[in-house]
Amino acid sequence: MKSTRDYASHFVYLLVLIGLLFVAVPRMQAQHDGDQDADDKFNPGPCDFNDTFYEENGIDVTKLDQPVAGRFGNFRQFGPPSTSSTQPNWVVDGDNCLKKDPTRRNVRILATTGGYIDNGTGAPTEFISLIAFLTDQSFFLQNFTQPVGGSTISIVNGQNPRGIAMQNIVGHFEAYAANKQKLADGTFAKNPCASFASTLAPPTPCFSVASVATPTLRQDWRFATNRNAMDGSDGNCISTDTAVCASISDSPFGYFCDDLLGMWIVTYFWFVVDPANPGPVCGPVFSSIGARNGFSLDGTPIVKTAQELNVQLEANGCAAEGQGDVSGADSPAAVWLICPAIPDPRDGAITQDSFLDTVRKPNGAPLDPQFNINFKCLKTNGVFPSPTNGCQSNGSFATAFF
């Protein structure tokens, strides 16, 4: 499916002494002026949603505010993903959030997690805002009624008036989590400590999926925001008139159309063979993907696309994927995330006080510096970097730092 946010991602040359690489100018660049002046308020920084909007979209706020969910704005202002005692993950921002969007509350999210877009390119252009983690289906409301204007928003037996449960909508949008598999003693665990462990490898020793915080990951995330066929090419037809639709079809949904909270179902993926001894089948696959993408903190190849995971790795018995038990059997492993992607990170959406959350090597260097290059230019000038203009939109070069 074609992405509506198709940014180029290939770096073409080294720049200055630190060897920075720059990606191509986004296709939609002409629609933006590249500065962060008052005229760019249409694209403000991300804020948490208010309680009513959560409820209208099927989320039980009383569950969301429990420590297990860790809703930013009520929980962990300092601490992971922030690595500094002076860098908050979120701030109370007066009434600025509410002024710009009545569905929000006045908590602005600064922690900005990078990920690869799941459109086949593996471009490092996705940025999401951490808000909360859901560990079981009890987080979803079963019944809710809210009068709005002359109509009523309702949820009955967990379903909206179209007969669709929020879980079913969110289940179409996957955030791919890559937990570390190498244990403290150096052993490479081939299965998660979870109900979805693969039969392709021994169940023990197993690696933890209790947290998906960045320090527990071997590589950066992959996000399926491209599942967004706003032009109807997904065949989604909900009319009961047989002259219009042969049958009612409510999926696939669009991430920026139907998933109004920007939620994800977490798809964990892992390797079922040790990269130190991958064998004659998986060895060449590992080498091929690693040569293209680099290697994770575990020594496994970095996976950026569905083709790499599904066709090259899983089809050859080298990797597996799974999702947490919705009943909570894998708690505290996250089953769903409320971490909305920023629709367009240019022109102010990456704010001056935000910070980047990505996987880092033991020496503190980013595992994939492409995220840092993009983030720096978005933060300072509101643009993606280009090979000719750097971080500037006026033709002058700029230097982005890690």
QUIQUI-V909635 format. One record per pair of residues at least 6 apart in sequence whose ideal C-beta (glycine too) atoms are under 6 Angstrom apart, sorted by the first residue. I is the first residue (numbers start at 1). J is the second residue. D is the distance in whole Angstrom. If there is no record, write none. Layout:
# QUIQUI-V909635
((I/J/D) (I/J/D))
This chain:
# QUIQUI-V909635
((1/226/6) (1/229/6) (3/119/4) (3/226/4) (4/228/6) (7/26/5) (7/123/6) (7/125/4) (8/23/6) (8/24/3) (9/23/5) (9/121/6) (9/123/3) (11/21/3) (11/23/6) (12/387/5) (16/399/6) (20/400/6) (22/385/4) (22/387/5) (23/385/6) (25/386/4) (26/384/5) (32/346/6) (32/347/5) (34/382/6) (34/383/5) (34/393/3) (36/348/5) (36/382/5) (40/347/4) (40/348/5) (43/347/5) (43/348/5) (43/349/5) (44/100/5) (45/108/6) (45/351/4) (46/109/5) (46/129/4) (47/97/4) (47/104/4) (47/108/5) (48/73/5) (48/105/5) (48/107/4) (48/131/6) (49/103/6) (49/104/6) (50/105/4) (51/61/5) (53/103/4) (54/61/5) (55/144/6) (56/146/6) (56/153/5) (57/260/5) (57/261/5) (58/140/5) (58/141/5) (58/155/6) (58/166/4) (60/139/6) (60/141/5) (63/139/5) (64/71/5) (64/132/6) (65/71/6) (65/74/6) (69/132/5) (69/133/6) (70/133/6) (71/132/4) (72/89/6) (72/90/5) (72/109/6) (72/130/6) (72/131/5) (73/90/6) (73/107/3) (77/88/5) (77/89/6) (78/88/6) (80/213/5) (81/111/5) (81/214/5) (81/357/4) (82/89/5) (87/355/6) (89/111/4) (90/107/5) (90/109/5) (90/110/6) (91/108/5) (92/106/6) (93/106/5) (93/108/4) (95/106/6) (97/104/4) (97/106/5) (97/108/6) (98/106/6) (109/129/4) (110/353/6) (110/354/5) (110/355/6) (111/130/5) (111/357/5) (112/127/5) (112/354/5) (112/356/6) (113/128/5) (113/357/4) (114/127/6) (114/220/6) (114/358/5) (114/371/4) (115/126/4) (115/220/6) (115/221/4) (115/222/6) (115/223/4) (116/122/5) (116/124/6) (116/222/5) (116/304/5) (117/123/5) (117/125/6) (117/126/5) (118/222/5) (118/224/4) (118/226/6) (119/226/4) (120/305/6) (122/304/3) (122/305/5) (124/370/4) (124/371/5) (126/223/5) (127/342/5) (127/345/5) (128/339/5) (128/341/5) (129/340/6) (130/339/5) (131/338/4) (131/339/6) (132/338/4) (133/334/4) (133/337/6) (134/335/6) (134/336/4) (135/328/6) (135/331/4) (135/332/6) (135/335/6) (136/328/3) (137/326/5) (140/166/5) (140/167/6) (141/155/5) (142/158/5) (144/155/4) (145/154/5) (146/153/5) (158/165/5) (159/165/5) (164/250/6) (169/253/5) (169/258/5) (169/259/6) (170/263/4) (170/265/6) (170/336/6) (171/265/5) (172/252/5) (172/253/5) (173/224/5) (173/255/5) (173/259/6) (173/264/5) (174/224/5) (174/265/6) (174/267/4) (175/221/6) (175/223/5) (175/264/4) (175/266/6) (175/337/6) (176/222/4) (176/267/5) (176/269/6) (177/212/5) (177/266/5) (177/268/5) (178/217/6) (178/218/5) (178/219/5) (179/207/6) (179/209/5) (179/216/6) (180/218/5) (181/188/6) (181/189/5) (181/207/5) (181/270/6) (181/298/5) (182/188/6) (182/298/5) (183/189/6) (187/205/6) (188/274/4) (189/205/5) (189/206/5) (189/207/4) (190/201/4) (190/272/5) (191/197/4) (191/198/6) (191/201/5) (191/203/5) (191/206/5) (192/206/6) (192/207/6) (192/209/5) (193/206/4) (193/208/6) (194/209/5) (194/330/5) (194/333/6) (195/325/5) (195/329/5) (195/330/6) (196/322/3) (197/203/5) (198/272/6) (198/320/4) (200/272/4) (200/317/6) (200/320/6) (201/272/4) (209/268/6) (209/333/5) (210/332/5) (210/333/6) (212/334/6) (214/357/5) (214/359/6) (217/359/5) (218/296/4) (218/297/5) (218/298/5) (219/296/4) (219/302/5) (219/359/6) (220/358/6) (220/359/5) (220/368/6) (225/255/5) (225/341/5) (227/252/6) (227/255/5) (228/254/4) (228/255/5) (228/256/5) (230/254/6) (234/252/5) (236/249/6) (237/245/4) (237/249/5) (238/248/6) (238/250/6) (239/245/5) (256/343/6) (261/338/6) (262/340/2) (262/341/6) (263/336/6) (263/338/5) (264/337/5) (265/336/6) (266/334/5) (267/321/5) (267/323/6) (268/322/6) (269/309/6) (269/321/4) (271/300/5) (271/319/5) (272/320/5) (273/282/5) (273/318/6) (275/299/4) (275/300/5) (278/286/5) (281/316/5) (282/318/4) (285/312/5) (285/316/6) (285/318/6) (286/301/5) (289/301/4) (289/308/5) (290/301/4) (293/302/4) (293/304/6) (294/302/5) (295/301/6) (296/302/5) (303/309/5) (313/319/4) (324/330/4) (324/333/5) (324/335/4) (326/335/6) (342/349/5) (345/378/5) (346/382/5) (346/383/6) (347/382/4) (348/382/6) (350/378/4) (350/379/5) (356/375/4) (358/366/6) (358/371/5) (359/367/4) (360/366/6) (361/367/6) (366/372/5) (366/402/6) (369/402/6) (372/402/5) (373/385/6) (373/400/5) (374/384/6) (376/400/4) (377/383/6) (377/385/4) (377/391/4) (377/400/5) (380/391/6) (381/391/5) (383/393/5) (385/391/5) (389/395/6) (390/397/4) (390/398/4) (391/398/4) (391/400/6) (392/398/5))
